[in-house]
Amino acid sequence: MRDLTLPDPHRNPRVAVFCGAAAPTDAVYVSAAVAVGTHLAEHGVHVVYGGSRLGMMGALADSALAAGAQVTGIIPRSLHVPRIVHPGLTTLVTVPDMTVRKARLLEGADAILALPGGFGTLDELAAAWASAAHQEHARPIGLLNTAGFYDPLLTFLNGAATAGFLAHHPHLRLENLAVVDADPASLVDALIARAAPPPAACRTLASRQAST
C-alpha cells in the first residue's frame, strides 16, 4: 500500500548527507565536513547520514550535534559495532544491509548533500542521480567540491551528456541536479533554498483539508 501520509509543514527540513567514514589524508576535507554540519544546524536542518563516528561522517555528526541539530544515523547491521557506530546521535536506525540504507537515507529528505567520500558515497550519489533521471524524486543534489574533489565526476557527467548517453532523459538538466560549490556555507544556503517541495498530490490534499 502506498504511503499517503502528509508531510508535516512545521517539521525541520531534512537533508540526507553522503560522506565517507575513512579519515582523509588532508585535513581540509574534515574542516569542510565540520563547517557543513555547523551550517546545516544553523538552518535548523535535521541531518540524516550513515551513522558512523569515524572520518568525515564523525566530523559531520559531531559538529551538527554541537550546534544543536537533530542527527539521525542509518547504519547496516554489519557495521553496528562500538568502534564504528556513533554513540551520541538523536536517533539511530539499524537496517539489514547497504541497499536498504540507501533507501532509508532518502526517506523524507528534502535535499541531498554529498561531501567528498569513497565507494559508498559514489554509490549513493549515482543511485540518487539515476532515480532523479527516472523522475522518482525531485530533490536537489549538492556537491561539496572541496579542493576540486568532484571535478573529475563533473567532467564525466558533462561528457556523458555530450556523448548522448543522457538523451533518453530529456527532462534531465545537470545544472538542476548538481548544485556545486566549494564553500560549505554557500552550498548549504543554495541547497536549502532549492529544497524539493512536497509532492503535488500531497500539496493538493493538504490544501483541501485546510479548507474543510
Buried (B, 14 or more C-beta within 10 A) or exposed (E): EEEEEEBEEEEBBBBBBBBBBBEBEEEEBBBBBBBBBBBBBBBEBBBBBBBBBBBBBBBBBBBBBEBEBBBBBBBBEEBBEEEBBBEEBBEBBBBEEBEBBBEBBBEBBBBBBBBBBBEBBBBBBEBBBEBBBEEEBEBBBBBBBBEEBBEEBBEEBEEEBEEEEBEEBEEBEBEEBBBBBBBBEEBBBBBBEBBBEBEEEBBEBBEEEEEE
